[in-house]
Amino acid sequence: MKRSAARFTIVGTTGAIVQTWFFMAALLFLGNPEKGEPLYYIAFGIGYVLEMIPNYFISNWYTFGTRPNWKNAGGFLMARAINIVIQFVLLPLMIALLPSWRDHIISLLVITIGGIINYLICLVFFKKKKSN
């Protein structure tokens, strides 16, 4: 479990960087919309989805030592859905409730919470089948 947690952290950090690059490229492609505009969230969604595809396969092979299948794909999508809700609901809620905190500290806390939840869900769905 320690090994997969470390690998999950490496893959997740790399994925966050890739997502950010795709997001920034999409922002430029969509004309640099302001935060709060629909195109801004479309750019975010583009970055999120484009990062998620290779992340799924790398999570299988590198992080958990499994093969892609419908069960772990469903678990991965569920974990990512929960993660996106955390990013869009928990982050603004914490910023609203704790206005004296710096946004980057709250963001780091929310990302950490989301990452832990994401890992625990994936851990359940990416179990290797035991051979007899």
Stockholm file with secondary structure:
# STOCKHOLM 1.0

chainA/1-132         MKRSAARFTIVGTTGAIVQTWFFMAALLFLGNPEKGEPLYYIAFGIGYVLEMIPNYFISNWYTFGTRPNWKNAGGFLMARAINIVIQFVLLPLMIALLPSWRDHIISLLVITIGGIINYLICLVFFKKKKSN
#=GR chainA/1-132 SS CHHHHHHHHHHHHHHHHHHHHHHHHHHHHTTCCCTTSHHHHHHHHHHHHHHHHHHHHHIIIIIICCCCCHHHHHHHHHHHHHHHHIIIIIHHHHHHHCTTSCHHHHHHHHHHHHHHHHHHHHHHHTCCCCCC
#=GC SS_cons         CHHHHHHHHHHHHHHHHHHHHHHHHHHHHTTCCCTTSHHHHHHHHHHHHHHHHHHHHHIIIIIICCCCCHHHHHHHHHHHHHHHHIIIIIHHHHHHHCTTSCHHHHHHHHHHHHHHHHHHHHHHHTCCCCCC
//
